[in-house]
Amino acid sequence: MKNRNHQSEFKFRKNDRIGSAAAEDDEEFLINCFYDTGDLALLSDIDDNRQIIVGRTGTGKSALLRKLKDENNGAVIDISPENLALTYVSNSTILTFFESIGVNLDPFFKLLWRHIFTVEILTKHFESHNTVERKSIFDHITQLFSSNSRKDKEIREAIDYLKNWGEKFWLETEFRVKEITQKVEDDLKAQLNGKISLPFAEIGGVLSSETKLTGEQKSELKSRGQEIISTAQVQDLTKVLKLLDSVLDDKQKRYFILIDKLDENWVEERLRYKLIMSLIVTARELTKVKNVKIILSLRRDLVDRVFKLCRDSGFQEEKFQSLYLPLLWKKSDLIEILDRRIDYLVRRRHTRKKVSHLDLLPKKFNKKDITEYISTMVRNPRDIICFFNKCIETASELTKLQSTELKIAEGEYSRSRIRALADEWSADYPNLLDFVSILNGRPQSFKLSNITEREIDDVCLNIASEYPQGQGILNQSAIKLTEGIGSSNEIKKLLIQILFKIGLVGLKLQPYEKETWNDDLGKIFSFSDIEDTTSIVIHPIYYRALGIKLKDNN
């Protein structure tokens, strides 16, 4: 591309792209330009216990799962949370009632996941069998374990558990979720009916936690309900795990269960956190079953929120740390991704010569070498794709971008990234951009003391006036401040904590230190760490969107 003849062969078209931000829409580039930093090999290793892919939006979690699926054709079980009919669980008035009086439903949720995984694995393992043959599969398995040993007795009991489902065993997962939920509901009804002085028809209907129950009635309901939930088929499914381990003894037949999109709204939020917690615990338990690996894709903030909201008194988070595979990207990796995609875009039309960003962009921009400049503007694969796609939008019919086009692209990219950041965190921090406005027009780096109490008060007053029923910790804190609860300084520190958490700013606690940025290793700062002398460093991605004053302009 460096000689004139070559450059004249290629021109950007207005609809050109180097891929899509979403992995499900990025098939062509993902297939031809995938770049592996070693994570794929770790996930593909059935004996490696790293099974929870942890990363922020855009770090390539879905792309990694897609590549794993492509390279293990026939050995992958893809489970979509939205197809599990878990809204049926959410809408169960029986379960909701018992939870409302204090019954812990976690054992039921674990039962649900164990059942789903067991059926999916066995269905996959015997998928070559037709319907008639499937009916005798359990008999076939029974013959494999025909001795009188205790282990085989437990396996036969596990087979009996699965046989009880009959033909329903082979139905789609969503039907089995409904069936097992209905069975637990029926067990609750059967056990409780006639044992309390209330018509059971009321339970889950008119009856609710607000109904006037005597203390004795509520205590009896809770006790019996917890007993049923805690013991329902748990022993049977523990034996089923042993059955799986025995059946899946062929190293040539290994299976990967992939679960993505857990951060989406596949079930109402309160239940979603509990189901994810049970899923993580169950996935860890299934590491005991050989030749099966369950792989989950989760945003780091979602993991933290689930553990915070759903942990019990004996929960030990460190037990799960070894399961994490954090997706962290070096600057050189991101440049490699960019160059592979640029090369594919150009060479599929015109040339066999390798092409990189150095051929299509100016050598320098904003007084930086172009590679260094790009490295400051992106943090993950999605960023690099979005950035260069913005560049292409300004370059229609051009063979190469100059500083003018790059400046336009930079502004569009910056504004789109800050909108995307607000969307990503909207569930936790509604109206985030209203709070971020306090950074508008500031220098690249400034002391916390430069944000005045008056500025905090003004932002909080505007938020409280516009969103009087505001949700989320920021909105609620703003409303409380206008009511005389809390202090401007506390809200200022809270805001900076959150802006650090979401990656909009970095923090430098001491003048001699280099600024620290949040990443998927979970770095946090406490209130006591943040002082008026702390330096706030705004990420270059957001300079244009926030109108940040560059040092040369100060």
C-alpha positions in Angstrom: 0.0 0.0 0.0 3.0 2.3 0.3 3.5 2.8 -3.5 1.1 4.9 -5.5 0.0 2.2 -7.8 -1.0 0.0 -4.8 -2.8 2.9 -3.1 -4.8 3.7 -6.2 -6.2 0.1 -6.2 -8.0 0.5 -3.0 -10.5 3.1 -1.8 -12.7 3.0 1.3 -16.3 2.5 0.5 -18.9 4.1 2.7 -20.2 0.7 3.9 -16.9 -0.8 4.6 -16.3 -2.2 8.1 -13.6 -4.2 9.9 -16.3 -6.2 11.7 -19.1 -5.7 14.1 -19.0 -4.8 17.8 -21.2 -7.8 18.6 -19.6 -11.2 18.1 -22.9 -12.7 16.9 -22.8 -10.2 14.0 -19.1 -10.6 13.3 -18.9 -14.1 11.8 -16.8 -13.3 8.7 -14.1 -11.3 10.5 -14.1 -13.6 13.5 -13.5 -16.6 11.4 -10.7 -15.0 9.3 -9.1 -12.7 11.8 -9.4 -14.3 15.2 -6.4 -13.5 17.5 -5.7 -15.8 20.4 -3.6 -14.7 23.4 -3.7 -18.2 24.9 -7.1 -18.1 26.4 -8.6 -20.4 23.8 -6.1 -23.2 24.7 -7.0 -22.8 28.4 -10.7 -23.1 27.8 -10.2 -26.1 25.5 -8.2 -27.9 28.1 -10.9 -30.1 29.8 -8.6 -30.6 32.8 -8.0 -26.9 33.4 -10.5 -25.6 36.0 -10.7 -22.1 34.6 -14.3 -22.0 33.5 -15.7 -18.5 34.2 -14.7 -16.0 31.5 -14.6 -12.7 33.3 -14.4 -9.5 31.3 -16.1 -6.1 30.7 -18.4 -5.5 27.8 -16.3 -5.6 24.6 -13.4 -7.8 25.9 -14.2 -10.7 23.6 -16.1 -13.1 25.8 -18.7 -14.1 23.2 -16.0 -14.2 20.5 -14.0 -16.6 22.5 -17.0 -18.9 23.1 -17.8 -18.8 19.4 -14.3 -19.9 18.5 -14.3 -22.6 21.1 -17.6 -23.9 19.5 -16.2 -23.8 16.0 -13.1 -25.8 17.0 -14.9 -28.4 19.0 -17.7 -29.1 16.5 -20.1 -31.8 17.9 -18.7 -31.6 21.4 -20.4 -28.3 22.4 -23.7 -27.9 24.2 -24.9 -24.3 23.9 -27.4 -23.2 26.6 -29.2 -19.9 26.1 -30.6 -18.6 29.4 -33.6 -17.0 27.7 -34.7 -20.4 26.3 -34.8 -22.2 29.7 -38.4 -21.0 30.5 -37.1 -19.7 33.8 -39.8 -17.0 33.7 -42.0 -20.0 34.8 -40.0 -20.2 38.0 -40.2 -16.4 38.4 -44.0 -16.5 38.0 -44.6 -19.4 40.4 -46.9 -18.1 43.1 -46.2 -21.1 45.2 -42.4 -20.6 45.3 -42.8 -16.8 45.6 -45.0 -17.3 48.7 -42.6 -19.6 50.5 -39.7 -17.4 49.7 -41.6 -14.4 51.1 -41.9 -16.1 54.5 -38.2 -16.9 54.7 -37.7 -20.2 52.9 -34.3 -20.3 51.2 -34.8 -21.5 47.6 -31.1 -21.9 46.7 -31.3 -25.7 47.0 -34.1 -25.8 44.5 -32.1 -23.5 42.1 -29.1 -25.9 42.3 -31.4 -28.8 41.7 -32.7 -27.1 38.6 -29.2 -26.5 37.2 -28.1 -30.0 38.0 -31.1 -31.5 36.3 -30.6 -29.3 33.2 -26.9 -30.2 32.9 -27.5 -33.9 33.5 -30.2 -34.1 30.8 -28.3 -32.0 28.3 -25.1 -34.1 28.7 -26.8 -37.4 28.4 -28.9 -36.2 25.5 -25.8 -35.1 23.7 -23.9 -38.2 24.5 -26.6 -40.4 23.0 -27.8 -38.0 20.3 -27.0 -40.6 17.6 -29.7 -42.9 19.0 -33.2 -42.6 17.6 -36.3 -42.3 19.7 -37.0 -46.0 20.0 -33.4 -46.7 21.0 -33.4 -43.9 23.5 -36.1 -45.6 25.5 -33.8 -48.5 26.2 -30.7 -46.4 26.9 -31.2 -46.5 30.6 -31.5 -50.3 30.5 -28.2 -50.3 28.5 -26.6 -48.1 31.2 -27.9 -50.3 33.9 -26.2 -53.3 32.4 -22.9 -51.5 32.5 -23.2 -51.4 36.3 -24.6 -54.8 37.2 -22.5 -55.7 40.2 -23.8 -55.4 43.8 -21.3 -52.8 45.0 -22.6 -49.8 46.8 -21.4 -47.5 44.1 -23.4 -49.4 41.5 -26.4 -49.4 43.8 -26.3 -45.6 43.8 -25.9 -45.5 40.1 -29.0 -47.7 39.6 -30.9 -45.3 41.9 -29.7 -42.4 39.7 -31.0 -44.3 36.6 -34.3 -44.8 38.3 -34.5 -41.1 39.0 -34.0 -40.4 35.3 -36.4 -43.2 34.2 -39.1 -41.5 36.3 -39.1 -38.8 33.7 -40.0 -41.2 31.0 -40.3 -39.8 27.5 -40.3 -36.3 29.0 -36.5 -36.8 29.5 -35.9 -36.2 25.8 -38.0 -33.1 25.5 -36.6 -29.6 25.0 -34.9 -28.1 28.1 -37.7 -25.5 28.6 -40.2 -28.3 29.0 -38.1 -30.0 31.6 -37.6 -26.8 33.6 -41.4 -26.5 33.8 -41.8 -30.1 34.7 -39.3 -30.1 37.5 -40.7 -26.8 38.9 -44.2 -28.2 38.8 -43.0 -31.3 40.6 -41.5 -29.3 43.4 -44.7 -27.2 43.6 -46.7 -30.4 43.8 -44.5 -31.8 46.6 -45.0 -28.6 48.6 -48.7 -28.8 48.2 -48.9 -32.5 49.0 -46.7 -32.2 52.1 -48.4 -29.1 53.5 -52.0 -29.8 52.6 -54.0 -30.5 55.8 -51.0 -29.8 58.1 -51.9 -26.2 58.7 -55.3 -24.6 59.4 -55.4 -22.8 56.1 -56.9 -23.9 52.8 -53.9 -24.6 50.6 -55.7 -23.2 47.6 -55.0 -19.8 49.2 -51.3 -20.4 49.1 -49.8 -18.7 46.1 -53.2 -17.1 45.4 -54.8 -14.8 47.9 -52.3 -15.8 50.5 -49.1 -13.7 50.6 -46.4 -12.7 53.2 -48.8 -9.9 54.1 -51.6 -12.2 55.1 -52.2 -12.2 58.8 -50.7 -15.5 59.9 -50.1 -16.4 63.5 -46.5 -16.8 64.5 -47.0 -20.5 64.9 -48.5 -20.9 61.4 -45.7 -18.9 59.7 -43.1 -20.9 61.7 -44.6 -24.2 60.7 -45.0 -23.1 57.0 -41.4 -22.0 56.9 -40.0 -25.1 58.6 -41.9 -27.6 56.4 -41.3 -25.6 53.3 -37.6 -25.4 53.9 -37.4 -29.1 54.6 -39.1 -29.9 51.3 -37.0 -27.5 49.3 -33.8 -28.6 50.9 -34.3 -32.3 50.5 -36.2 -32.5 47.2 -34.3 -35.0 45.0 -31.0 -33.6 46.1 -29.6 -37.0 47.0 -30.9 -38.4 43.7 -29.1 -35.8 41.7 -25.9 -36.3 43.7 -26.0 -39.9 42.6 -26.7 -38.7 39.1 -23.4 -36.9 39.0 -21.7 -40.1 39.9 -23.6 -41.8 37.0 -22.3 -39.1 34.6 -18.8 -39.5 35.8 -19.0 -43.3 35.2 -20.7 -43.0 31.8 -18.4 -40.4 30.4 -15.2 -42.4 30.8 -14.1 -42.1 27.2 -11.5 -39.3 26.8 -12.3 -39.1 23.1 -15.8 -38.0 24.0 -15.5 -34.7 25.9 -18.2 -32.1 26.2 -18.3 -28.3 26.7 -21.4 -26.6 28.0 -21.3 -22.9 27.1 -23.6 -20.3 28.7 -23.4 -16.7 27.5 -25.6 -13.6 27.8 -26.1 -14.0 31.5 -26.0 -10.2 31.9 -29.1 -9.7 29.7 -32.7 -9.6 31.0 -33.6 -13.3 30.6 -35.5 -13.3 33.9 -36.5 -10.6 36.4 -33.4 -9.1 38.1 -33.9 -10.4 41.7 -34.3 -14.0 40.6 -31.5 -13.7 38.0 -28.9 -13.0 40.6 -29.9 -16.0 42.6 -30.0 -18.2 39.6 -26.5 -17.1 38.5 -25.2 -17.7 42.0 -26.6 -21.2 42.0 -25.2 -21.7 38.5 -21.7 -20.7 39.5 -21.8 -23.1 42.5 -23.2 -25.9 40.4 -20.6 -25.4 37.6 -17.9 -25.7 40.3 -19.4 -28.9 41.6 -19.5 -30.4 38.1 -15.7 -30.1 37.8 -15.7 -33.4 39.6 -17.3 -35.0 36.5 -14.5 -36.0 34.1 -14.6 -35.1 30.4 -17.2 -32.3 30.9 -16.5 -28.6 31.3 -19.1 -25.9 31.9 -17.9 -22.5 30.7 -19.7 -19.3 31.8 -19.3 -15.9 30.4 -19.8 -13.1 33.0 -19.0 -9.4 33.3 -16.8 -8.8 36.3 -19.2 -6.3 37.9 -22.0 -8.9 37.6 -19.9 -11.5 39.4 -19.3 -8.9 42.2 -22.9 -8.0 42.4 -24.1 -11.6 42.6 -21.7 -12.5 45.3 -22.6 -9.3 47.3 -26.3 -9.8 47.1 -26.6 -13.6 47.3 -23.8 -14.8 49.6 -24.8 -16.6 52.8 -22.9 -16.4 56.1 -20.5 -19.2 55.3 -19.7 -18.1 51.7 -16.0 -18.0 50.8 -15.4 -16.1 47.6 -11.7 -17.1 47.4 -12.8 -20.7 46.6 -14.0 -19.4 43.2 -11.0 -17.3 42.3 -9.2 -20.2 40.7 -12.2 -20.6 38.3 -11.7 -17.2 36.7 -10.2 -16.5 33.3 -10.0 -12.7 33.2 -9.7 -11.3 29.6 -6.9 -8.7 29.7 -5.5 -7.1 26.6 -2.0 -5.6 26.0 -1.7 -2.7 23.6 0.3 -4.8 21.2 -2.5 -7.4 21.1 -5.1 -4.7 20.2 -2.9 -3.4 17.4 -2.5 -6.9 16.1 -6.3 -7.3 16.0 -6.7 -4.0 14.1 -4.0 -5.0 11.6 -5.5 -8.4 10.9 -8.9 -6.9 10.2 -7.6 -4.1 8.1 -5.5 -6.6 6.1 -8.5 -8.8 5.5 -10.7 -5.9 4.5 -8.2 -4.6 1.9 -6.9 -7.9 0.6 -10.2 -9.5 -0.1 -10.7 -6.8 -2.7 -7.5 -5.8 -4.2 -4.0 -6.9 -3.1 -2.0 -9.8 -1.9 0.4 -7.6 -0.1 0.0 -7.4 3.7 -1.6 -4.1 4.8 -1.6 -2.6 8.3 -2.9 0.6 10.0 0.5 2.2 9.1 -0.6 2.1 5.4 -4.0 3.7 5.9 -3.5 6.4 8.6 -1.2 9.4 9.0 2.2 8.7 10.6 1.5 11.0 13.5 -1.6 12.4 15.1 -2.0 14.7 18.1 1.8 14.9 18.3 2.0 11.1 18.8 3.2 8.3 16.7 0.0 6.8 15.1 0.4 3.4 16.8 0.9 5.1 20.2 -2.1 7.3 19.6 -4.4 4.4 18.8 -3.1 2.5 21.8 -4.3 5.3 24.1 -7.7 5.4 22.5 -8.7 1.7 22.9 -8.8 -0.8 25.7 -10.4 -3.9 24.2 -11.4 -5.6 20.9 -14.7 -3.8 20.7 -13.1 -0.4 21.1 -10.6 -1.1 18.3 -13.4 -2.2 15.9 -15.6 0.7 16.7 -12.8 3.2 16.4 -11.6 2.1 13.0 -15.2 1.8 11.7 -15.6 5.5 12.6 -12.5 6.2 10.7 -13.8 4.4 7.7 -17.1 6.4 7.8 -15.1 9.6 7.3 -13.0 8.1 4.5 -15.4 7.3 1.7 -13.6 7.2 -1.7 -10.3 7.9 0.0 -7.2 5.7 -0.2 -5.9 6.9 3.1 -7.0 9.0 6.1 -5.4 12.3 6.8 -5.5 14.2 10.1 -8.7 16.0 9.1 -10.7 12.8 8.7 -9.1 11.3 11.8 -10.1 14.3 13.9 -13.7 13.9 12.8 -13.6 10.1 13.5 -12.1 10.7 16.9 -15.0 13.0 18.0 -17.6 10.6 16.7 -15.9 7.7 18.4 -15.5 9.5 21.7 -19.2 10.5 21.9 -20.4 7.0 20.9 -18.1 5.4 23.6 -19.5 7.6 26.4 -23.0 6.8 25.3 -22.1 3.1 25.3 -20.6 3.4 28.7 -23.8 4.9 30.1 -25.9 2.1 28.4 -23.6 -0.6 29.8 -24.0 0.6 33.4 -27.6 1.9 33.2 -28.9 -0.8 35.5 -26.6 0.2 38.3 -26.3 3.9 37.7 -29.3 5.4 35.9 -28.7 9.0 34.6 -24.9 8.4 34.8 -24.2 11.0 32.2 -25.9 13.7 34.4 -23.3 13.0 37.0 -20.4 12.7 34.5 -21.2 16.2 33.4 -19.2 17.4 36.4 -16.1 16.5 34.4 -17.0 18.7 31.4 -14.2 21.1 30.4 -11.7 20.0 33.0 -8.0 19.3 32.4 -6.8 15.8 31.6 -5.7 15.4 35.2 -6.8 17.3 38.3 -7.0 17.1 42.0 -10.2 15.9 43.7 -10.3 19.2 45.6 -10.9 21.0 42.3 -14.4 19.6 42.3 -16.2 22.0 44.7 -19.1 21.3 47.0 -21.1 23.9 45.1 -20.7 21.9 41.9 -21.7 18.6 43.7 -24.7 20.4 45.3 -25.9 21.7 41.9 -25.7 18.3 40.2 -27.5 16.7 43.0 -30.2 19.3 43.1 -30.8 18.9 39.3 -31.0 15.1 39.7 -33.4 15.2 42.6 -35.6 17.7 40.8 -35.8 15.7 37.6 -35.8 12.2 39.1 -37.5 12.4 42.5 -38.1 8.7 42.6 -34.6 8.0 41.3 -33.1 4.5 41.5 -29.5 3.5 42.0 -27.0 4.5 44.6 -26.0 7.8 42.9 -29.5 9.0 42.4 -30.5 8.1 45.9 -27.5 9.7 47.4 -28.3 12.9 45.4 -31.8 13.0 46.7 -30.7 12.4 50.3 -28.2 15.3 50.0 -31.0 17.7 49.1 -32.9 16.4 52.1 -29.9 17.2 54.4 -28.7 13.6 54.7 -25.0 13.0 54.0 -22.4 15.4 52.7 -21.2 16.8 49.4 -17.7 15.4 50.1 -19.1 11.8 50.6 -21.0 12.0 47.3 -17.9 13.3 45.5 -15.8 10.4 46.7 -18.6 8.0 45.8 -18.8 9.4 42.3 -15.1 9.1 41.8 -15.2 5.5 43.1 -17.8 4.7 40.5 -16.1 6.5 37.7 -13.0 4.6 38.5 -14.9 1.3 38.6 -16.5 1.8 35.2 -13.1 2.9 33.7 -13.9 6.5 32.9 -11.1 7.8 35.2 -7.8 6.5 36.7 -6.6 7.5 40.1 -3.2 8.6 41.3 -3.0 8.6 45.1 0.5 10.0 45.4 2.3 12.5 43.1 5.2 10.1 42.6 2.9 7.2 41.5 1.7 6.2 38.1 -2.1 6.4 37.8 -4.0 3.2 38.3 -6.9 2.0 36.1 -9.5 -0.5 36.9 -9.4 -3.8 35.1 -10.9 -7.2 35.3 -8.7 -8.2 38.2 -11.1 -6.3 40.4 -8.9 -3.4 41.7 -10.8 -1.2 44.0 -10.2 1.9 46.2 -11.9 2.6 49.5 -13.2 5.9 50.7 -10.2 6.3 53.0 -7.8 5.9 50.0 -9.4 8.8 48.1 -8.4 12.2 49.5 -8.6 15.8 48.2 -5.0 15.4 47.0 -5.8 12.4 44.9 -5.3 13.1 41.2 -8.2 12.2 38.8 -7.0 11.2 35.4 -9.6 11.1 32.6 -9.2 8.4 30.0 -8.3 9.7 26.5 -11.3 7.9 24.9 -13.6 10.5 26.5 -11.6 13.7 25.9 -13.6 14.9 23.0 -17.0 13.9 24.5 -16.3 15.8 27.7 -14.5 18.8 26.1 -11.3 18.0 28.1 -8.6 20.7 28.1 -5.4 19.3 26.8 -2.2 20.3 28.5 -1.0 22.3 25.5 -4.1 24.5 25.9 -3.8 25.2 29.6 
